[in-house]
Amino acid sequence: MFAVVEIAGQQHKVSPAERVFVPKLKAETGSKVSFSSVLLFSDDKSVKIGNPYLKGVKVEAKVLGFQKDEKIIVFKKKKRKGYRLRRGHRQQLTEIEIVNIG
């Protein structure tokens, strides 16, 4: 059983008892969150596709913690101008564990 769910503008394929990193959510560690924007749901027998979302299907998850992604270096340069700019960025992520789909 799996589902494709939209979380914070990104689509993730999830299944029960799976841990997923998503963009930072406004939730406390240990709390439960649910996502109702399910695009596709599949069990062993059939596949349901939403238009754009499925009605009555939710994905429930538990927030495990927060962390930062790897550093990305943004380097800008204009040739023969002496312009060089180096910036770094680390995206903040939330780790969730999928509890229930349905």
C-alpha positions in Angstrom: 0.0 0.0 0.0 1.3 3.5 -0.9 0.1 7.0 -1.6 1.4 10.0 -3.4 0.8 13.1 -1.2 1.5 16.7 -1.7 3.3 18.3 1.3 4.3 21.9 1.2 4.3 22.1 -2.6 6.3 18.9 -3.0 5.0 15.4 -4.0 6.2 12.4 -2.0 5.5 8.7 -2.4 4.8 7.3 1.1 3.9 4.0 2.6 3.1 3.1 6.3 6.1 3.0 8.7 8.2 5.0 6.3 10.4 7.9 7.4 10.4 11.0 5.1 12.1 14.3 5.2 9.8 17.2 4.1 10.2 21.0 4.2 9.8 22.5 7.7 6.4 22.2 9.2 4.8 24.2 12.0 4.4 21.4 14.4 5.9 20.2 17.7 8.2 17.2 18.0 6.0 14.1 18.8 2.8 15.6 17.6 0.6 14.1 14.9 -0.1 15.8 11.6 -2.5 14.8 8.8 -2.3 15.6 5.1 -5.5 15.6 3.0 -4.0 16.5 -0.4 -3.6 12.9 -1.6 -3.0 12.6 -5.3 -2.9 8.8 -5.7 -3.8 5.9 -3.4 -2.9 2.3 -4.2 -3.6 -0.9 -2.2 -3.0 -4.4 -3.3 -6.2 -4.6 -5.3 -6.8 -1.2 -7.0 -5.4 2.2 -7.8 -7.4 5.4 -7.2 -6.3 8.7 -8.9 -7.6 12.1 -7.8 -8.7 15.0 -9.9 -6.6 16.7 -8.5 -7.1 15.3 -5.0 -8.9 12.2 -3.6 -11.8 12.9 -1.3 -12.0 11.1 2.0 -8.4 9.8 2.0 -5.9 11.2 4.5 -2.3 10.4 5.4 -1.5 10.6 9.1 2.1 11.1 10.3 4.1 11.7 13.5 6.7 14.4 13.7 10.1 12.9 14.8 12.3 15.9 14.7 13.9 18.8 12.8 17.3 19.1 11.1 19.1 20.9 8.3 19.9 19.6 4.9 23.4 19.7 3.4 24.9 23.1 2.6 24.4 24.4 -0.9 27.0 27.0 -2.2 25.6 29.7 -4.4 28.4 31.4 -6.4 27.8 34.3 -8.7 30.5 35.8 -10.9 30.6 38.3 -13.8 33.7 38.0 -15.9 36.1 40.9 -16.3 34.1 43.0 -13.8 35.7 41.8 -10.5 32.3 40.8 -9.2 32.3 37.6 -7.2 29.7 36.6 -4.6 29.7 33.4 -2.5 26.7 32.5 -0.3 25.6 29.3 1.4 22.2 28.0 2.2 20.9 25.1 4.4 17.3 24.1 4.0 15.4 23.3 7.2 13.7 19.9 7.1 11.2 18.0 9.3 11.4 14.2 9.7 8.1 12.5 9.8 7.0 8.9 10.1 3.9 7.7 8.2 1.5 6.2 10.7 -1.6 5.5 8.6 -3.0 5.9 5.1 -6.7 5.8 4.5 
